[in-house]
């Protein structure tokens, strides 16, 4: 399947594994790339640029296919040494960077000078247009369904993706709620050139996280996520657990007067305790509504091969059959 995204990044399938804190290590990124998608190392999970350089080298040993690095731009008062991280990416020969968080405009000259393709994650059309204006090569359009930070507009992908298609001149992928062949075909129909999966890739054999995390995703339904930090305009979608319940109680008590310090215990230092130690109640951790579509824990290759085979069946079989009166029943996607 060739799209503008597969051509831009030199990959076989229009499937990207987005950056995820304490998930996007070399093991997962290389597995996705080896299976024909685009694997992404999460840059800031590596505490120093030197550690990122080593992680890039590890990934290089595991795959000869293209892979990228995620750089999430944080507020200035807590900004990591981004120029040094970019230098590690450049010196590691990585040619694709997924940016997220704040605008990457300040760092675009350095990225472009290194010949790096930039795909920026956006939660709105206006931010996508800004990314296009500053020279991003593509955008990842992140709908309200997503795990992590969906922005403050609450626009789901059925509306957001065609709006992006109406406005953008650069390619984009769909992000948020992506799990299977149905997600991919729908995204393509709505104007995207591929899809970005986050939560779904956590529930794979190669994802270097505790088994408790994978089983929690299999057991969860689309009703088991919660939105937190709305009063701070830093909304995050997370999996419900006892710590999240306590956090929501605090938010109700504090109302508009909520401060980040009030919920520090529920959000600070959570990811190592969840992803490495397997403590499912350690705090709030990002999870998308797509949990309701996750029913197994395949290898990355099994997952991507299944998505591509089922996508072709849907396009050529069911949808093609609608035109000539020979509609086939679409396969039930085991996600």
C-alpha positions as a LaTeX table, in Angstrom:
\begin{tabular}{lrrr}
\hline
Residue & $x$ (\AA) & $y$ (\AA) & $z$ (\AA) \\
\hline
Unk1 & 0.00 & 0.00 & 0.00 \\
Unk2 & 1.63 & 3.25 & $-1.16$ \\
Unk3 & 0.63 & 6.60 & 0.30 \\
Unk4 & 2.30 & 9.96 & 0.66 \\
Unk5 & 3.49 & 8.85 & 4.11 \\
Unk6 & 5.03 & 5.55 & 3.00 \\
Unk7 & 6.83 & 7.40 & 0.21 \\
Unk8 & 8.04 & 10.21 & 2.48 \\
Unk9 & 9.44 & 7.91 & 5.18 \\
Unk10 & 10.51 & 4.96 & 3.02 \\
Unk11 & 8.28 & 2.41 & 4.80 \\
Unk12 & 6.19 & $-0.45$ & 3.46 \\
Unk13 & 2.98 & 0.15 & 5.42 \\
Unk14 & 1.29 & 3.45 & 6.40 \\
Unk15 & 1.47 & 2.66 & 10.12 \\
Unk16 & 3.44 & 4.70 & 12.67 \\
Unk17 & 4.16 & 3.80 & 16.28 \\
Unk18 & 3.94 & 7.10 & 18.13 \\
Unk19 & 6.30 & 8.11 & 20.92 \\
Unk20 & 5.22 & 6.90 & 24.36 \\
Unk21 & 6.93 & 7.59 & 27.68 \\
Unk22 & 8.70 & 4.51 & 29.07 \\
Unk23 & 7.35 & 2.44 & 26.13 \\
Unk24 & 9.20 & 3.75 & 23.08 \\
Unk25 & 12.47 & 1.91 & 23.57 \\
Unk26 & 14.60 & 0.28 & 20.87 \\
Unk27 & 12.87 & $-3.10$ & 21.30 \\
Unk28 & 9.46 & $-1.78$ & 20.22 \\
Unk29 & 10.70 & 0.75 & 17.66 \\
Unk30 & 12.83 & $-1.82$ & 15.85 \\
Unk31 & 10.02 & $-4.40$ & 15.86 \\
Unk32 & 7.62 & $-1.92$ & 14.22 \\
Unk33 & 10.19 & $-0.89$ & 11.63 \\
Unk34 & 11.12 & $-4.50$ & 10.87 \\
Unk35 & 7.42 & $-5.24$ & 10.31 \\
Unk36 & 7.19 & $-2.48$ & 7.69 \\
Unk37 & 5.90 & 0.40 & 9.79 \\
Unk38 & 7.73 & 3.35 & 11.32 \\
Unk39 & 9.02 & 2.72 & 14.83 \\
Unk40 & 9.67 & 5.66 & 17.15 \\
Unk41 & 12.09 & 5.92 & 20.09 \\
Unk42 & 10.81 & 8.28 & 22.82 \\
Unk43 & 13.63 & 10.77 & 23.20 \\
Unk44 & 12.91 & 12.21 & 26.64 \\
Unk45 & 12.49 & 8.78 & 28.25 \\
Unk46 & 16.26 & 8.78 & 27.87 \\
Unk47 & 17.35 & 11.11 & 30.67 \\
Unk48 & 20.34 & 12.57 & 28.84 \\
Unk49 & 21.34 & 13.11 & 25.21 \\
Unk50 & 24.15 & 10.60 & 25.76 \\
Unk51 & 21.65 & 7.93 & 26.77 \\
Unk52 & 19.53 & 8.74 & 23.72 \\
Unk53 & 22.60 & 8.27 & 21.51 \\
Unk54 & 23.10 & 4.81 & 23.02 \\
Unk55 & 19.42 & 3.93 & 22.51 \\
Unk56 & 19.61 & 4.98 & 18.87 \\
Unk57 & 22.69 & 2.80 & 18.43 \\
Unk58 & 20.86 & $-0.14$ & 20.06 \\
Unk59 & 17.95 & 0.32 & 17.68 \\
Unk60 & 20.36 & 0.53 & 14.74 \\
Unk61 & 21.70 & $-2.89$ & 15.77 \\
Unk62 & 18.16 & $-4.31$ & 15.75 \\
Unk63 & 16.91 & $-2.99$ & 12.40 \\
Unk64 & 18.22 & $-1.73$ & 9.08 \\
Unk65 & 14.85 & $-0.10$ & 8.33 \\
Unk66 & 13.91 & 3.57 & 8.90 \\
Unk67 & 12.96 & 4.57 & 12.43 \\
Unk68 & 12.43 & 7.90 & 14.14 \\
Unk69 & 12.77 & 9.68 & 17.46 \\
Unk70 & 10.04 & 11.53 & 19.34 \\
Unk71 & 10.89 & 14.90 & 20.88 \\
Unk72 & 8.22 & 16.41 & 23.11 \\
Unk73 & 8.72 & 20.12 & 23.71 \\
Unk74 & 7.95 & 21.09 & 27.29 \\
Unk75 & 7.47 & 24.55 & 28.86 \\
Unk76 & 10.59 & 26.68 & 29.06 \\
Unk77 & 10.94 & 26.42 & 32.86 \\
Unk78 & 11.49 & 22.67 & 32.59 \\
Unk79 & 13.04 & 22.47 & 29.13 \\
Unk80 & 15.59 & 19.69 & 28.60 \\
Unk81 & 18.74 & 20.46 & 26.56 \\
Unk82 & 17.01 & 20.13 & 23.19 \\
Unk83 & 19.98 & 21.19 & 21.03 \\
Unk84 & 22.01 & 18.35 & 22.54 \\
Unk85 & 19.17 & 15.87 & 21.96 \\
Unk86 & 18.93 & 17.02 & 18.34 \\
Unk87 & 22.70 & 16.59 & 17.99 \\
Unk88 & 22.39 & 13.00 & 19.25 \\
Unk89 & 19.64 & 12.36 & 16.71 \\
Unk90 & 21.70 & 13.89 & 13.90 \\
Unk91 & 24.88 & 12.06 & 14.82 \\
Unk92 & 22.93 & 8.80 & 15.11 \\
Unk93 & 21.88 & 9.13 & 11.48 \\
Unk94 & 18.15 & 9.34 & 12.29 \\
Unk95 & 16.26 & 11.13 & 9.51 \\
Unk96 & 12.76 & 11.25 & 10.99 \\
Unk97 & 11.60 & 13.12 & 14.11 \\
Unk98 & 8.11 & 13.13 & 15.59 \\
Unk99 & 7.61 & 16.35 & 17.55 \\
Unk100 & 4.87 & 16.91 & 20.11 \\
Unk101 & 3.87 & 19.29 & 22.87 \\
Unk102 & 4.76 & 22.91 & 22.14 \\
Unk103 & 5.61 & 24.21 & 18.68 \\
Unk104 & 8.96 & 22.98 & 17.34 \\
Unk105 & 9.47 & 26.24 & 15.44 \\
Unk106 & 12.55 & 27.27 & 17.44 \\
Unk107 & 14.29 & 24.01 & 16.55 \\
Unk108 & 13.19 & 23.62 & 12.93 \\
Unk109 & 16.35 & 25.22 & 11.45 \\
Unk110 & 18.57 & 22.68 & 13.23 \\
Unk111 & 16.34 & 19.76 & 12.26 \\
Unk112 & 16.09 & 20.81 & 8.61 \\
Unk113 & 19.84 & 21.52 & 8.39 \\
Unk114 & 20.39 & 17.88 & 9.37 \\
Unk115 & 18.09 & 16.69 & 6.58 \\
Unk116 & 15.51 & 15.44 & 9.06 \\
Unk117 & 11.84 & 14.97 & 8.14 \\
Unk118 & 9.55 & 16.35 & 10.84 \\
Unk119 & 6.05 & 15.08 & 11.64 \\
Unk120 & 4.36 & 17.17 & 14.34 \\
Unk121 & 1.51 & 15.89 & 16.50 \\
Unk122 & $-1.45$ & 18.32 & 16.52 \\
Unk123 & $-4.86$ & 18.25 & 18.21 \\
Unk124 & $-6.50$ & 20.87 & 16.00 \\
Unk125 & $-6.62$ & 22.12 & 12.43 \\
Unk126 & $-5.21$ & 25.50 & 13.43 \\
Unk127 & $-2.16$ & 23.91 & 15.02 \\
Unk128 & $-1.75$ & 21.67 & 11.97 \\
Unk129 & $-1.74$ & 24.72 & 9.71 \\
Unk130 & 0.87 & 26.35 & 11.95 \\
Unk131 & 3.02 & 23.23 & 11.68 \\
Unk132 & 2.70 & 23.39 & 7.91 \\
Unk133 & 3.67 & 27.08 & 7.92 \\
Unk134 & 6.87 & 26.53 & 9.95 \\
Unk135 & 8.06 & 23.79 & 7.59 \\
Unk136 & 6.92 & 20.49 & 9.08 \\
Unk137 & 6.85 & 17.79 & 6.42 \\
Unk138 & 3.74 & 16.07 & 7.79 \\
Unk139 & 1.44 & 16.16 & 10.79 \\
Unk140 & $-0.15$ & 13.57 & 13.04 \\
Unk141 & $-3.73$ & 14.73 & 13.62 \\
Unk142 & $-4.69$ & 13.64 & 17.14 \\
Unk143 & $-8.40$ & 13.29 & 17.83 \\
Unk144 & $-10.30$ & 13.51 & 21.11 \\
Unk145 & $-10.22$ & 9.70 & 21.38 \\
Unk146 & $-6.48$ & 9.62 & 21.97 \\
Unk147 & $-4.59$ & 8.61 & 25.07 \\
Unk148 & $-2.51$ & 11.37 & 26.60 \\
Unk149 & $-3.26$ & 14.99 & 25.79 \\
Unk150 & $-6.17$ & 15.54 & 23.35 \\
Unk151 & $-6.10$ & 19.34 & 23.55 \\
Unk152 & $-9.05$ & 21.39 & 24.70 \\
Unk153 & $-11.35$ & 21.40 & 21.64 \\
Unk154 & $-12.86$ & 17.91 & 22.12 \\
Unk155 & $-13.14$ & 17.20 & 18.37 \\
Unk156 & $-13.29$ & 13.49 & 17.44 \\
Unk157 & $-11.58$ & 12.13 & 14.36 \\
Unk158 & $-14.78$ & 11.73 & 12.30 \\
Unk159 & $-14.79$ & 15.53 & 12.11 \\
Unk160 & $-11.15$ & 16.45 & 12.70 \\
Unk161 & $-9.65$ & 14.32 & 9.91 \\
Unk162 & $-11.83$ & 15.59 & 7.03 \\
Unk163 & $-11.36$ & 19.14 & 8.32 \\
Unk164 & $-7.60$ & 18.60 & 8.18 \\
Unk165 & $-7.95$ & 17.18 & 4.66 \\
Unk166 & $-9.86$ & 20.30 & 3.64 \\
Unk167 & $-7.16$ & 22.67 & 4.91 \\
Unk168 & $-3.73$ & 21.03 & 4.70 \\
Unk169 & $-1.36$ & 20.80 & 1.77 \\
Unk170 & 1.08 & 18.44 & 3.53 \\
Unk171 & 0.35 & 14.76 & 4.27 \\
Unk172 & $-1.10$ & 13.76 & 7.62 \\
Unk173 & $-1.80$ & 10.60 & 9.56 \\
Unk174 & $-4.71$ & 9.86 & 11.86 \\
Unk175 & $-3.92$ & 9.47 & 15.55 \\
Unk176 & $-6.26$ & 8.62 & 18.42 \\
Unk177 & $-8.58$ & 5.61 & 18.37 \\
Unk178 & $-6.45$ & 3.67 & 15.88 \\
Unk179 & $-6.32$ & $-0.09$ & 16.44 \\
Unk180 & $-7.00$ & $-2.24$ & 13.40 \\
Unk181 & $-7.75$ & $-2.47$ & 9.68 \\
Unk182 & $-11.04$ & $-0.66$ & 10.13 \\
Unk183 & $-9.17$ & 2.27 & 11.67 \\
Unk184 & $-6.73$ & 2.38 & 8.76 \\
Unk185 & $-9.35$ & 2.18 & 6.01 \\
Unk186 & $-11.53$ & 4.79 & 7.73 \\
Unk187 & $-8.55$ & 7.11 & 8.12 \\
Unk188 & $-7.67$ & 6.78 & 4.45 \\
Unk189 & $-11.30$ & 7.45 & 3.49 \\
Unk190 & $-11.30$ & 10.62 & 5.62 \\
Unk191 & $-8.21$ & 11.99 & 3.90 \\
Unk192 & $-5.28$ & 10.73 & 5.96 \\
Unk193 & $-2.27$ & 9.00 & 4.41 \\
Unk194 & $-1.88$ & 6.51 & 7.24 \\
Unk195 & $-2.37$ & 6.07 & 10.97 \\
Unk196 & $-0.43$ & 6.48 & 14.17 \\
Unk197 & $-1.03$ & 3.89 & 16.91 \\
Unk198 & 0.06 & 4.36 & 20.50 \\
Unk199 & $-1.96$ & 2.42 & 23.06 \\
Unk200 & $-2.45$ & $-0.52$ & 20.67 \\
Unk201 & 1.29 & $-1.08$ & 20.36 \\
Unk202 & 1.66 & $-1.32$ & 24.14 \\
Unk203 & $-0.31$ & $-4.58$ & 24.03 \\
Unk204 & 2.22 & $-6.43$ & 21.89 \\
Unk205 & 4.80 & $-9.06$ & 22.74 \\
Unk206 & 7.76 & $-6.77$ & 22.03 \\
Unk207 & 6.54 & $-3.77$ & 24.02 \\
Unk208 & 9.09 & $-3.52$ & 26.87 \\
Unk209 & 6.54 & $-2.97$ & 29.62 \\
Unk210 & 5.32 & $-5.08$ & 32.53 \\
Unk211 & 2.83 & $-7.83$ & 31.69 \\
Unk212 & 0.35 & $-6.21$ & 34.10 \\
Unk213 & 0.12 & $-3.23$ & 31.75 \\
Unk214 & $-0.67$ & $-5.40$ & 28.74 \\
Unk215 & $-3.30$ & $-7.39$ & 30.61 \\
Unk216 & $-4.88$ & $-4.17$ & 31.91 \\
Unk217 & $-5.37$ & $-3.01$ & 28.31 \\
Unk218 & $-6.90$ & $-6.35$ & 27.26 \\
Unk219 & $-9.32$ & $-6.22$ & 30.19 \\
Unk220 & $-10.27$ & $-2.55$ & 29.75 \\
Unk221 & $-13.21$ & $-1.32$ & 27.72 \\
Unk222 & $-13.91$ & 1.98 & 26.00 \\
Unk223 & $-15.67$ & 3.05 & 29.22 \\
Unk224 & $-12.55$ & 2.75 & 31.38 \\
Unk225 & $-10.65$ & 5.94 & 30.61 \\
Unk226 & $-11.01$ & 9.28 & 32.38 \\
Unk227 & $-10.13$ & 12.88 & 31.53 \\
Unk228 & $-8.01$ & 14.62 & 34.14 \\
Unk229 & $-6.52$ & 18.11 & 34.60 \\
Unk230 & $-9.28$ & 19.84 & 32.64 \\
Unk231 & $-9.30$ & 22.74 & 35.09 \\
Unk232 & $-5.59$ & 23.26 & 34.36 \\
Unk233 & $-6.22$ & 23.24 & 30.61 \\
Unk234 & $-3.77$ & 20.36 & 30.40 \\
Unk235 & $-6.36$ & 17.68 & 29.77 \\
Unk236 & $-5.08$ & 14.10 & 29.72 \\
Unk237 & $-6.91$ & 10.85 & 28.97 \\
Unk238 & $-5.79$ & 8.11 & 31.35 \\
Unk239 & $-6.83$ & 4.61 & 32.39 \\
Unk240 & $-9.12$ & 4.54 & 35.41 \\
Unk241 & $-7.57$ & 3.21 & 38.62 \\
Unk242 & $-7.67$ & 3.99 & 42.34 \\
Unk243 & $-5.13$ & 6.80 & 42.05 \\
Unk244 & $-7.16$ & 8.41 & 39.26 \\
Unk245 & $-10.29$ & 8.12 & 41.40 \\
Unk246 & $-8.48$ & 10.02 & 44.19 \\
Unk247 & $-7.26$ & 12.60 & 41.69 \\
Unk248 & $-10.77$ & 13.22 & 40.39 \\
Unk249 & $-12.04$ & 13.60 & 43.97 \\
Unk250 & $-9.40$ & 16.28 & 44.56 \\
Unk251 & $-10.36$ & 18.04 & 41.32 \\
Unk252 & $-14.01$ & 18.12 & 42.37 \\
Unk253 & $-13.07$ & 19.52 & 45.79 \\
Unk254 & $-10.74$ & 22.22 & 44.44 \\
Unk255 & $-12.84$ & 23.18 & 41.39 \\
Unk256 & $-11.43$ & 26.11 & 39.45 \\
Unk257 & $-8.87$ & 26.68 & 42.17 \\
Unk258 & $-7.04$ & 23.44 & 41.34 \\
Unk259 & $-3.25$ & 23.66 & 41.19 \\
Unk260 & $-0.84$ & 21.08 & 39.85 \\
Unk261 & 0.62 & 20.76 & 43.36 \\
Unk262 & $-2.75$ & 19.44 & 44.56 \\
Unk263 & $-2.42$ & 16.30 & 42.41 \\
Unk264 & 1.35 & 15.90 & 42.50 \\
Unk265 & 1.24 & 12.46 & 44.13 \\
Unk266 & $-1.05$ & 11.10 & 41.40 \\
Unk267 & 0.91 & 12.37 & 38.38 \\
Unk268 & 4.61 & 12.72 & 39.33 \\
Unk269 & 7.09 & 9.92 & 38.64 \\
Unk270 & 4.31 & 7.54 & 37.67 \\
Unk271 & 5.59 & 5.93 & 34.45 \\
Unk272 & 8.52 & 3.87 & 35.78 \\
Unk273 & 6.30 & 2.50 & 38.55 \\
Unk274 & 3.61 & 1.50 & 36.06 \\
Unk275 & 5.56 & 0.44 & 32.98 \\
Unk276 & 8.55 & $-1.17$ & 34.69 \\
Unk277 & 7.23 & $-2.28$ & 38.10 \\
Unk278 & 3.70 & $-3.12$ & 36.93 \\
Unk279 & 1.94 & $-1.16$ & 39.70 \\
Unk280 & $-1.40$ & $-0.46$ & 38.00 \\
Unk281 & $-2.55$ & 1.90 & 40.76 \\
Unk282 & 0.66 & 3.96 & 41.00 \\
Unk283 & $-0.93$ & 6.99 & 39.39 \\
Unk284 & $-2.39$ & 8.43 & 36.21 \\
Unk285 & $-1.01$ & 6.99 & 32.98 \\
Unk286 & $-2.08$ & 7.70 & 29.43 \\
Unk287 & $-4.49$ & 5.34 & 27.69 \\
Unk288 & $-6.78$ & 5.86 & 24.72 \\
Unk289 & $-10.41$ & 4.91 & 24.17 \\
Unk290 & $-8.98$ & 2.32 & 21.79 \\
Unk291 & $-8.56$ & 0.05 & 24.83 \\
Unk292 & $-12.07$ & $-1.13$ & 23.99 \\
Unk293 & $-10.73$ & $-2.62$ & 20.75 \\
Unk294 & $-7.75$ & $-4.45$ & 22.26 \\
Unk295 & $-8.45$ & $-8.14$ & 22.85 \\
Unk296 & $-5.10$ & $-9.89$ & 22.44 \\
Unk297 & $-1.33$ & $-9.48$ & 22.72 \\
Unk298 & 0.20 & $-10.43$ & 19.35 \\
Unk299 & 3.71 & $-9.85$ & 18.11 \\
Unk300 & 4.17 & $-6.54$ & 16.31 \\
Unk301 & 4.56 & $-8.35$ & 13.00 \\
Unk302 & 1.38 & $-10.36$ & 13.56 \\
Unk303 & $-0.51$ & $-7.16$ & 14.35 \\
Unk304 & 0.73 & $-5.19$ & 11.35 \\
Unk305 & 0.35 & $-8.12$ & 8.93 \\
Unk306 & $-3.20$ & $-8.65$ & 10.17 \\
Unk307 & $-4.05$ & $-4.97$ & 9.76 \\
Unk308 & $-2.76$ & $-4.86$ & 6.21 \\
Unk309 & $-4.42$ & $-8.13$ & 5.14 \\
Unk310 & $-7.76$ & $-7.13$ & 6.65 \\
Unk311 & $-7.52$ & $-3.63$ & 5.17 \\
Unk312 & $-7.12$ & $-5.07$ & 1.68 \\
Unk313 & $-10.10$ & $-7.36$ & 2.30 \\
Unk314 & $-12.25$ & $-4.43$ & 3.41 \\
Unk315 & $-11.25$ & $-2.24$ & 0.46 \\
Unk316 & $-11.38$ & $-4.86$ & $-2.28$ \\
Unk317 & $-14.06$ & $-7.09$ & $-0.79$ \\
Unk318 & $-16.67$ & $-5.32$ & 1.27 \\
Unk319 & $-16.33$ & $-1.80$ & $-0.14$ \\
Unk320 & $-15.72$ & $-2.97$ & $-3.69$ \\
Unk321 & $-18.71$ & $-5.27$ & $-3.36$ \\
Unk322 & $-20.94$ & $-2.36$ & $-2.45$ \\
Unk323 & $-20.41$ & $-1.02$ & $-5.97$ \\
Unk324 & $-21.14$ & $-4.23$ & $-7.86$ \\
Unk325 & $-23.67$ & $-5.82$ & $-5.53$ \\
Unk326 & $-21.38$ & $-8.57$ & $-4.22$ \\
Unk327 & $-20.67$ & $-7.20$ & $-0.77$ \\
Unk328 & $-18.64$ & $-9.53$ & 1.41 \\
Unk329 & $-18.83$ & $-9.61$ & 5.16 \\
Unk330 & $-15.86$ & $-7.75$ & 6.57 \\
Unk331 & $-13.59$ & $-9.80$ & 8.83 \\
Unk332 & $-14.04$ & $-9.25$ & 12.54 \\
Unk333 & $-10.84$ & $-7.42$ & 13.41 \\
Unk334 & $-9.22$ & $-8.98$ & 16.45 \\
Unk335 & $-7.44$ & $-5.96$ & 17.84 \\
\hline
\end{tabular}
